[in-house]
Amino acid sequence: MGIKWRHGAWPAVTLALALLAVTGCEDTPVARPEPTPAPTTSVARVCADPEPGPAKAPPGAVTVDPKVAGDLAEKTKKSPPNTTFWLRPGKHRLDADRYAQVVPKEGNTYVGAPGAVLDGRGTNQYAFGGTADGVTIRHLTVQGFVAPHNEGVVNHDSADGWVIEHATIQNNSGAGLMAGARQQVRASCLRGNGQYGMNAYKGGGRLTGLVVEGNEIVGNNTDDWERREPGCGCTGGVKFWAVDGADVRGNWVHDNRGAGLWADTNNNDFRIEGNVLEDNDGAALIYETSYNAVIRENTIRRNNWVEGRRYADRGDTFPFATVYLSESGGEPRVEARTDKIEIYRNVLEDNWSGITLWENADRFCNSPANTSSNYCTLLVRETDRCAQPEIATAPLYDDCRWKTQRVEIHHNRFALDKSVVGCTVRCDRMAVLANYGTYPDWSPYQGERVAEAITREQRNRWHHNDYVGPWKFVAHDPSRVLDSGQWQAAPYQQDAGSTFRATDGG
């Protein structure tokens, strides 16, 4: 997809300096935190302790022999829809052709015995493909496949209604999983894949009704795509693209190279709750050019140490955040279970900075600065309408922008100990800001219009939060760094009812 999110993330001058630094010399190596043991809170610890499959074939199942190369694909081809297949213990192989794969029929179920592995041996690109609805995969390890960049190994063609449960999908290139509508991914281990644990993207349409529950999503982006293609915006634990209705709950998302969870472009109606997001190199959560979400009761700790430090060391003044909302907000005209973005009852501890609300004044439909160049907002169907003279007046003046608006951040705990993070500057910020609009020359958003709107006019509000540590606040633009008193006072009037303490005992 080639989505370059950083083009939407920073003011143009900062972006140019960052890209120059990336392309002009190698980054100084940054030590990645060691994977941490499972936290004491309830967490999906499924990689270390997967639930075993049945030791005997289920009644009526077709038995698959690991000693026969291609047995699974051949028996799938010869069997009718709604067949159950039981894979014996051992390492199962496909034919040696790179495009050899299993193409399920509607309603098929694939169940692995204890120790059943489907191995691509570094040869096969895809494990399960095709367009059949209602396929189930349980208790099976899928590994060693070499899907191309931006493609996936399991459900390669984003078929609808698939259920993946108690599976281990590991050590593949590309994405371990793709996703279709009504897909359910539960209690599975998505580990050590080259690009994503899962790429929730369905070409040619919106993806609806996704459930991601109780999974461990760890160590993905082993191929380090952001270093190979700087600014590609194509890495992390899970990437969501144009998903309408997603429940992401009870997952342990940790130690991924890049972001943990990243919703990018016209996602809507997300509930992200009860997850543990920790020790990811980049942000724990990015919600970009998207709408309407509830983010609650998550434990978010030690994220963004690698990427945050990298840009701080370069002198970048942008408040690079652990929870990052970029051109995303509540929109009552887009149907969802909420009409705002609400972030509450989360615990954020020792991350590199906190929450940033950002809106790029130069990013809107039909602007060359819109990195999702073929997409417009969910409020405008015809991108070409977003041009002069109509864009300068209502309704297109508002509807051609993804707006960071109607965001409410309350009853969260933000704790920061700089000695734990190992930083002295730029790791202690909460922010709401935009850049000075300059581009293109026909843009109606030039100057400080967007910065004024996101800061004072778009109903973005912090209140009743608990702060521990030396927090600073950035408002309007990166140059306005405030203390808590200035943040609470006019004209910003943020964090009414909140508490500020130097330490837990202070």
N, C-alpha and C positions, 0 to 999 in steps of 0.2 A: 504493500500500500504506500510505502514511502512517506509516511506522515512525519514531518519534521517539526515536532512540537516546540522546540526551542525558538524557532522563528516567531512563534506566538507568545513566547514567554518573556522576552526581554526587550527593552528599548533598543532601537536600531544600532546606536553607537556601541552599546555594551555587547550586542550580538556580534557585531563585526570584530571587536577585539577578541571575543571568545573564540570565534571561528578562526581568526588569524593565529591565535595561540595553538589551536588544535592542529591546524594544517601546516604551521610553520615549524613546529618542533614536537618531539614526543613529550607526553605528560611525564612529570616526575612520578615514579611508581608510588602508589599509596597502599599501605598495609590494610588489607581487608580484615574486619573483625572475625575471629574464629567463630564457627557456628556454636550457638549457645545451647545448653541443655534445655529440655522442655520446661517451661515455666510452671510454677506451682498452681496457677489457675487452670481451669478446665481448658484443654487444648486438644486439637486433632493430632495425635501422635501416631499416625498410621504408617509412616515409612518404617519406623523401627519395629512396629508390632502390627503387621497387617493381619486382617482376619482371614484365616485359611478357607479355601474352597472345599467342596465336598470330596471325600476320599473315594466315593463310588459314583458311578454315573447316575444322574437323575433318571427316573422312570421315563422311558421313551426317547432318551437322548441318543444322538449319534456319537459314537466314540471316535476320537481323533488320535492317530498314532504319531508320536514325535519321531519315530524312526523312518517315516515315509515323508520325504521332502514334498511340499505342496499338498499334503493330504487335507489340510483344513480348507484351502481354496477349492480343491476339486470336489470334496464332499458338500461344500456349500453350494457349488454350481449344480450338483445333481439332486439336491434335496429340495422339497417344496418350501414355500414361505412358512413362517411360524415354527420352524424346526429348532430344537435345542441341541447344541453341540457341547460335548464334554471333552476337554483336552486333558489327556493323561499327563502325569508328572513327566517332566523332561523338557528339553529345548526343542521347540517346534520351528520348522523352517518353511519358507516359501521357495518357489523356484528361483533360480539364480538371476533371472531377468530383473532389471532395475524397476520395471513397472509391474511386476507380479505383485498381487495384493488379494485380499479377501474382499469379495463384493457381496455383502449380505443381501438376502431377500427380506421383504417386509415381515416384521415381527420376529425375526430370528433372535436367538439367545445364545451367547457364547460363555461358557462357564469353565474356569480353570480348576483343575485339581491342585492340591498342595504341591508347589514346585513347578507348575506349568508356566512356561515362558515362550512367548512368540518373539523370535530374534531375527532382526533384519540383517545381521552380520555385516553391517556397513555397506550393504549392496542394494537392498530393496528401499525404495523411497517411501512407500505407504504401506500401512498394515491393513486398515479397513477403509474402504471408500464406497462410492456409489451413492444413490439417492433414495434408498429404501427407508421407509418410515418405521419408527418404533423398534429399533434394534437395541438389544441389551448386552452389555459386556460386564461380567462379574469375575472377581477372583483371578484375574489374569495379569501377568507381567508382560509388558510390551516394551522392547528395548532394541537398540542398535539399528534403527531405521534412519535414513538420511534424506528427509524431506528438504526441498529447496527453501530458501529464504522466503518468509511470509506464508509458507504452506505448512500443513500439519500431517501427522502420522495416523492418528485415530479419528475417524469421521472426516476424512480428508475433504470430502465434497460438501460438508456442512448440511447433511441431511437432517430432517426434523424428527423430534420425538425420541432421540436416543437417551438411554440411561447407562451411565458408567458408574459402577459401584464396586468398592473394595478392590480396585485395580491399582497396579503400579505401572506408571508410564514414565520411563526413565532413560536417560543417556541416548536420546535421539537428537538429530539435527532438526532445525526448524522448530515448529511447535509440537509439543506432545499431543495436544488435542486441538481440533477445530470444534465449532459449535453450530448447531442448527436451532430452529425454534423449538421451544418446549423441552430443551435438553436439560437433563439432571445429571450433575456430577457430584457424587456423594462418597465420603469416606475413602477417598483415593489418594494415592501418593503421586504427585506430579513433580519429579525430581531430576535435576541435572540435565535438562534439555537445552539444546543449543541456542534457542531464541526465546521462546515462551513456554511456560507450563501449559497454558491454553491461549489460543487466539480466537476470541469470540467474534467472528466476522462471517457474514453470509453475503456473498457477492450478488448484486442485483436486487437487494431488498433489505428490509429491516428484520432484525432477529428478535422474536418476542418470547417472553415467558421462560427466562433462563434461571435455573437454580444451581448454585455452587455452595455446597454445604458440607462441613465437617472434613474438609480435605487438608492435607499438608502439602504446601506449595513451596518448594525449597531449592535453592541453588541453581535456578534457571538463568539463561543467557550465558552459558559457558563459552559461547563463541564470541562474546563481548562485542556485539554489533555496533554499539555507539562509538567504540574506538575504530572499528573497521570502516564505518560510514558515519562520520561525525554529524550529529544533528538529525539522524534518521528517525528518531522517535519510535523505535521499533524493538523495544526490549522490555523485559520485566517478568514478573511472575505470571500475571494474567493481563491481557489487553482486551478491552471491550470496544467494539466499533458498531455504532448505530443499533444498539440493543434497547428495546422498549419493554421494560419490566424485568428487573433482575433482583433476586434475593441472594445475597452473598453473606453467609452467616456461619459462624462457628469454625472458621478456617484458621490454620496456623500458617501464616505467610512470612517466611523468614529467609535471610541470607541469600536473597536473589541479587544478582548483579544488575543494578538499575532499579526501577520502581517496583514496589510490591504489587499493587493493583493500579491499573491505569485505564480509565474510561475516556475515550478520545472520539469526539465528533458525533453529535446528535444522539447521544444516549439519553434515556429518560426513565424516570420512575425506578430508581435504584433504592434498595434497602441494604445498607452495609452495616451489619450489626453483630456484636459478640465475637469479633475476630481478634486474634492476637497477631499484630503486625510488628515485626522486630528485626533489627540487624540487616535490613535491606540497604544496599549501597546508596540508592537514591531515595526519593520520597516513598513514604509508606503508601500514600494514596494520591493520585492525580485525577481530577475530574475536570475535563477540558471540553470547551464548546458543547456543553451538554446541559440538561435540564433536570429539575425536580428530583431531590434525593433526601433520604434520611440516613444519617451517619451517626450511629449511637452505640454506646456501651462496648466500645472497642478498647483494647489495651495496645498502645502504640509506643514503642520504646526503642531507643538506640538506632534509629533510622537516619539515613542521609549523611552519615559521617564521611563517607568517601566522596560523594559528588559535592556535597556542601563545602567540604574543606578544599576540594580542588578549585572551585571557583573563587572562594575567599582568598586562597593563596595567590590567585591571579589579580587580585584587587577588584573583583566584581562586587559592586555595591547592591546588586539586586537581592532582595530577601528570599533566598532560595529555601523553600519550605519543606517540611515533612508532610503536611497536608496542604495540597496546592490546588486551588480552584482558579482556573484560567478561562475567562469568558464563559462562565457557567453560573446559572442562577435559577430561581424559581420563576415559572411562567404559567399563570392560571389558564391560559388558552391552550396549553398542551396537556392533554388528559393524563392524569397520574393519581396516585394515592396521596399525594401532597402537592401543594402549589408553591413550595419554597424549597430551599436547601436548608435543612436543620441539622446542626452538629451539636450533639449534647450527650452528657453522661459518659464521655470518653476520658481515659487517663493517658496523658502523654508525658513520658518521662525520659529525660536525657537524650532527646533527639537534637539534630542540628536544626535549630529554629522550630517554629510552631506552625501556625496557619497563615497562609498568604492568600488574599483575594486579589486577583489581578485582572485587568482588562487592557488589551493592547488597542490603543486608539486607531491604529492603522489596519487592524484586522477586521474585515467584514465581508459580506458576500460581494463578489465581483472585484475585490481589491487584489492586486498582485501580492500583497502582504498576507493574504489568507493562504496558509500552507495546506489546508484542506481544499485545494483549488477548485475541485469539481463539485463542491458541496455548498449549499446555502442553508440558512436557518430553517427550522421546521415551520416557520411562519410565512415563508416566501417560497413558492414552488418554482418560479422562473427566475433564475439567477440574473439574467440580463436586465430585469426590472430595476435592479439595484445600481442605478447609474443616474447621472444628472440628466434632467433637472429634478426627476421625481424623488430621488433619494434625499434631497434636501428638505422635504416636507413630510408631514404625517400622511399615511402610517409608515412609509418605508424608512423614514429616518430612524425609527425605533426597530422596525421588524427586520431590517437588513443586518442587524448586529446580534451576535451572541453576547448577552449582557450579564455581567456579574451583579445580580440584583436579588433582593428578597432572601438574603442569607442570614440566618440566625445562629449564633454560636453561644451556647449557654450551659451552665452547670457542668463544665469540664474542669479537670485538674491538669495544670501545666506545671511540671516540675523540671528544673534544670540545675545541674551541678556541672559547672564548666570544667572542673578537674576530672570528672568522669568522661566527659566528651573530649577533653584534651584540646580546648580552644581558648583563645583570648578575645577574638573579635568575630562579629557577624554570625554567631550561632545562637543568638538570644532574642530573635525578633518575631513579632507578630505584625501583620501588615495588611493594609488595604490601599491600593494604589493603581495608577496607570502611567503611561508615558505621555509626552507632549506630541500631539498628532501632527504629522508632517507629510504623509504619503497616502495615496497618490495626489497629484496636484488638484484633482477634482473632488477630493474627499470633503464631505461636510463636517468632518470630525476633527479638523485641525485645531491646534492650540491646546488649551487646558479643558476643553469641554468634557471629555471623557473622564479625566482625573477629578474634576469637580463632581461629576455625576456619581461615580462609584464611591467617592468618599462621603458625600453629603445627601444625595438625592435618590439613591436606589435601594433604600431600606435594608442596608447591610448593618447588622447590629451584633455586638458582643455584650453580654450581661451575665451577672451572677456566676462568674468563673472564679477559680481558686488558683492563684499564681504563687509558686515557690521558686525563688531564685532571682537573678539579676535581669529581668525581662525589660526589653525596649520595644518601642512601637513605631511603625513607619506608616505615615498617612499621606495621601495625595500623590507623592512621587518619592523616589529613593532618597532624596536629599533631606526630607523632613523626618528626622529621628526624634522621638518623643520619650519622655519618662512617663510613668503611670499617671502622675498628676496632670500633665499636659494632655494625655490620651483621654482622660475622663472629663477634662474641662472643655468649654466652648473653643472652637466651633465643632470639635469632633464628638464629644459627649458619648464616648464609648465606655463599656464595662461598668455600667451602673450596677451597684450591689455586689461587685466583685471584691475579692480580698487579695492583698499583695503582701508577701512575707519574704524576707531575705533567705531564711531557711525554715525547715519544718518546726524548729524549736523557737524561731524568732517571733 
